[in-house]
Amino acid sequence: MSNVLLVDGPAGDPAAGQVDRPSDGEALDAYSSVITAVARDLAPSVANLRVYRRVRGGRRAAGGGSAFVLAPDGYLVTSAHVVEGSPDGVASFVDGREMPFEVVGADALSDLALLRTDGRDLAPAVLGDAAALRVGQLVVAIGNPYGFAGSVTAGVVSALGRSLPVRSGHAQRVVDNVIQTDAALNPGNSGGALVDGRGRVVGVNTAVAGVGLGLAVPIDAATRRIISALMVDGRVWRAYLGIAGGARPLPPRTATRLGRDRAIEVVEILPGSPAADAGLQPEDLLVEAAGVQLRGVEDLHRLMTEAMIGREIDLTIVRSGEQRRMSITPRELADHSAG
């Protein structure tokens, strides 16, 4: 029986549609070479964390996780939930060194934390940019699942642009552009590095959402600003309006008039909040704030930066089918609702 190759291409061109691909053996060799190189280069930069909490009569172990070296003078990055409620612990490295760490700052609303050890000659990881990732791209997760130091798993970027709900007290927020990967993640991987094929850290492993489904907070412009704020101030400053709501389609007539199809519906107003002071009401539709179109809650979250604290901004709403404009002055977020 003859072999038949069906391709789409110009008639009479037998080579059309054929791609010069490596053989299975060559592909496996290349795959292994990338992973072994990444593991070799990044393993010295990844720490196993033992976290303690103070109790009456001393302190006790409260869990663990992973972290990676940000700077050679002792700064480490991990997930905020790994060190929640614990001011210190011990970081151990694959070369056998162990050193105490203290929490410089943690931001539960991005699930990022910055630690400081007394190490002065640590091997820093190279940071990449998650914005350059593509679905299907090879990634490697390095961490300490179940306390097994320096464990490496590999997979691909399964999806981009996922959202991860996070909470701190009564404050809640959504981490945008979360990376979804099928690289195996287990308890203890949180805080470890998600690395691209060139050995650059593109994410901080933060959650195991199910079998074959791992999530990582991206390393991008927004998270770099958060890490810088933690280094300088030990915290992240945010503004808030004091609403709870969600995205919803605009009524057809209103959508045609405004030239957009979605807005944020106000579900709840916190008493004494900027939203209450401005006269916002449940069922109001927020369509624009400070000149920025609001299609979903994440648009409002991105807008509520430190620069907005105490600054009067214009707000466009739709109430009972009528467009209205009002002014509102965001205040500093301090354990309030995140909107």
N, C-alpha and C positions, 0 to 999 in steps of 0.2 A: 504494500500500500504506500502510495506516495504521500509525502508531507506537504500540506498546503498552508501557506501563510497568508492570512487576509489582512490587508493594510489599507489605510486611507491615503491616497496620494495621487499624484498626476498619473494618468494612464500611460503605460509603457515604461514607467520608471520602477523597476523591481526593488530598488533600494529605498524608495520613499517610505517613510514611517518607521524604518528601522533605526534604532538608537544604539550607539556604541556603548554597551553596558559591560561592567566587569562580570566575570564568571562568578558562580556562587562561592567558589573557593577564594577568589580574589576579594569579593565583598566581605566575606567572613574575616579574612586576614586584616582588611582595612578597619573593619568594625572593632576587632580585638585590639588593633594597634592604637586606635583612638582612645578606647577605654583604659587600657593599661597606661598610656601616657598621661591621661587626666588623673588617674588614681595615683600615679607616682608623683606628679607635680603638686596635687592638691592635698594629699594625705597629711603632710606636715602642717598645713594651715587649718585643719579641722580639729576641734577639741571635743572631748567627752566631758559633759558637765554633770557634776553631782551637786544637787541643790539641797540646802538645809533650811529648816525653819526653827526659829527659837521657841522653846517651850520652857515651862517652869523647870528649873534644875539643869538647864543646858540647851542643847539643840538636838534635833533628830533629822535623819534623812527624809526628804520629802519628794524624791523623784529625781529625774535626770533628763538629759536631752543633749543637744549638740550645739556647736557654735563654730564660727569661722573667724580667722584673724583678719581684722580690717587694717591695722597698722602695726609696724614692728615694735612700737613702744607700749604694747599691751592691750590695745583696744580689740574687743571681740563683738561680733553681731550675733544675736540669737533671736528666738521668738519670745514675745512678751509673756505668753502663757507658760513658758518653761520656767521662768523665774518669778511668776506671780506670787506675791506674799513672802518672798524670800530676798533679803538684802545681800546675801553672799553665798559662796559655795566654793567648790574646787574644780578647776579645769585641768584635764590631763591630756597629754599629746602622745603621738605614736612613738616619739623618741624616748618615752619614759618619764618625761618631766611632769611634775604636778605643781600647780601653783594656785593659791587662793585668788578668788575674784570678788569684786563688789559690783553691784548694779549702779551704773552711772545714771541711767534713765530708762524708763520703759513706757511705751505707748500702746495701750491695749487696743486702741481704735485703728491701729495699723498692724497690730501683732508683731511689733519690732521692739527690741531692747538692745541697749549698748552696755557692755561690760568692760571692766578695766582690771587687768592683772598687773603684777609687778615685773612681768617679763619685759625685756628690752631688746631682745634679738629674735623675736618671733618671725615666722615666715608669712607675710601678708598674702592673701588671695588677691587676684586681679579681678576687679569688678567689670562686668560687661553691661549690656543694655538690653533688657527684655523686649524693648520695642522692635528690635531687629529679629526676634524669633519668628519662625514660620512653623505652621502645623506640619507634623511629620519629621521635624528636625530631631536629631539625636541629642539626648541630654543624659547626664550622669548625676545621680544623687549620692552624696558622701555624708555619712553621719555615724551614729552609734545606736542602732536599733537594739533594744533590750540590753544595752550596755556593751555590746560587742563593738569595740572601738575600730574605727577606720573601715567600716563596711561600705562596699560600693555596689550600687545597683544601676542598671541602665535601662533606658526606654526611649520613647519619643514624646514630643509635645503632642498631646492628644487634642487640645483645644486651647484657644487664647481668649482673653476678654471675659473670663468667668468673674463672678462676684462672690465675695466671702463675707457674710454678715458677722460682725463682731460687736461685743458689748463691754462696757465698763460701768458698773453700777447701773444707773438708770439711763446712761448714755448708750446709744447704739449707732452704728455706722456701717457702711459697706466698703470693703476694700475692693478697689476697681482693678481690672486687668490682671486678675489672678491667673497663673499658669496651671493648666491641668496636664498631668503626665501619667503614663502607665508604669513609670519606674517604681519598683516596689518600695513603699514607705511603711514603716512600722513604728510603734511607740519607741521614742528615743531618737528618731530621725528629726523631730521638730527642732528647728533652729539651725540645722545643717545646711550645706550648700547644694544648690542645684546648678550644675555647671554645663556649659555648652561644649561642643567638640574641640574648641580651641583652649579649653581650660579656664574660661572666664565665668565668674559667678553671675548668673542671671536671675536667681531666685533664692528665697529662704524657705525651705520646706516647713510647712506649717500645719498640715492637717492630712489625715487619712479619711477620705470620704467614703471608701468602700473598696471591695476587692478590685485591684487593678486601677484604682482611681486615687491619685495623690494630687495635692494642691500646693502651690508655692506662691508666696508674696513676691511680686516681681522686683528686680533691681532696675529702677528707672529714675527719671528726673524727680518724680514725686517722693519716692522712698529715699533717694539721696538727700533731699531737703529734710526729711524727717530724721535721718541719722545725724545730719549736721546739727539740727536743733537739739537732739538728745545730747550731743557732745558739748554744745555750748551752754545750754540751759538745763539739761537734765529732764526736759519735758517738751511737749509740742503744744503750741498755742493755737487755738481754733476759735472761730466765731460760731454763734448759733442764733437761730430765730425762735426756737421753742415750739415747733410743730411736729406732728406725726402725720405722715401721709404716704401716698403712693401714686405711681403713674396711672393715667387713664386717658382714653381718647377724648378729644374735644367733640362737642356736638357738631354735626355736619355744617350747620349754618354758621356757627362760630368759627369753625376750622377754615371755612372758605373766606370769611371776613378777615381773619388774622393771618392767613397764609401758612398755617402750621396745623398739625393734626393731634398733638399730644400735649399734656400739661401735668402738673402735680396737683392732685386733689388733697385738700386739707381734711384730715380725719379727726385730729384732736389738737387743741391748743393748750399749752402748759400755762397754768395760772401765773401771773406776774412776769411772764416772759416778754421779750420784744414783740413777738407776734400778737400777744394779748394787748400790749400797750398801743400797737399800731391799729387795732380794730379788726384784725383778721378773724374770720369765722369758719367753723366747720362747713364743708362743702364748697368753700371757695376754691377756685382753680387758679394756681399760680402759673403764669405763662412766661414771665420775664422778670429778672432781678438784675439791677445794675447793668442793664443792656445785654444780659446773657439770656438766651432762650432756655427755658426749663422744660425738658421733655421727660425727665425722670428725677428721682430723688438724688441719684448720683451727681447730676448737674449742680444741684444745690450744695451738696457736700463739697464738691470741688471748689465752689465759690467761697465757702465759709473759711477763709484763711485768716491768719493773724492780721493781715492788712485791713480786713473788714471790721475788726473790733472797734466799736465806737464811731464808725463812719456811717452817716446817713445815706441810704441808697434808695433809688426809685424801684417800686414794685408794681408790676402790671398784673391784675387779676381779672377773672371773670366771675361775677356773682349774679345768680339768677338770670344768666344769659346776657348780662350787660358787662362791657369792659370798663374797668375802673383803674385809676392810678392812685397810689398812696406812697408814703415814705415810711421807712422802717430802719431802725438802728440796731444792728446785731451787737450782742454782748459776748463776753468771753465764755466759752464752754467750760463749765465746771460741774461735771456730773449731772448734766441735764439731758433732755432728749436731743438727738443729734442733728435735727434739721435746723 
